[in-house]
C-alpha cells in the first residue's frame, strides 16, 4: 500500500468547541491509521483486543485521530520523527517494524529511511542505530526493497 501523503491531512482535528463522541474520535483515528499504517496498524489493535482493548482504542482515537491528524506536520515528517524517537528509546523493534512500513506508505524511500537511521547513530549511539537498521532490513526484504549485494 503506497499513497501520496505529500500534502497536509484533509481532516482537521476537532476543535475544543466541537461536541464529539468517543466513537467519532475512534472512527477518525481508524481512517488515519488505515492510510498511514494499513494492515500493520490494524494487527497491533487486534493484538491488544483480548488483553487491553482500551489501550487499542486510545492508540486509534488519540494517537491517530488527534495527534497524527494534526495539520502541523506532514505524515512523512511525522514518520521521520517517529523513527528517530523509537530508535532513541531502544527496545522498540516491533513498533519500528510498523513505523518503517508506515514511512514507506507515506512516501519515504528506502534510502531516506536508511539515511535517517544512520543519522540516529550520532545522537542515539551505534547499537540503537544498528538495531533499527536491522529492523529496516527485515521490512525492506519483506517488501522487495533490498539492494542487490
Secondary structure, DSSP 8 states (H G I E B T S, - for coil): ------S--SS----TT----HHHHHHHHHHHHHHHTTHHHHHHHHHHHHHHHHHHHHIIIIIIIIITT-TTS-HHHHHHHHHHHHHHH-S-HHHHHHHHHHHHHTT--HHHHHHHHHHHHHHH-HHHHHHHHHHHHHHHHHTT-----
